[in-house]
Amino acid sequence: KNKLKNLLVKMDVEGAENEIFCLGKKEWISNCQILIIETHEWLLPDTNIDVIIDEYMQTMQYEKCVSGENKIYIKKNI
């Protein structure tokens, strides 16, 4: 079975984080080695989206670093 692996995905979706991490399918994330996500929690004040993303990425075995407005998630088994 040949699975596509993405080394790096950069997300800057201007407030659509809720649709991606709460309402959308997330299976693709496990194929990413590094995700850089610029969240816009101020556009989604009632969602607590930063916490939702952090908790999900932790369950998927990613470590988090922060650089400015970017959250960088690195898969632990790289």
Disulfide bonds with the S-S distance in Angstrom:
none
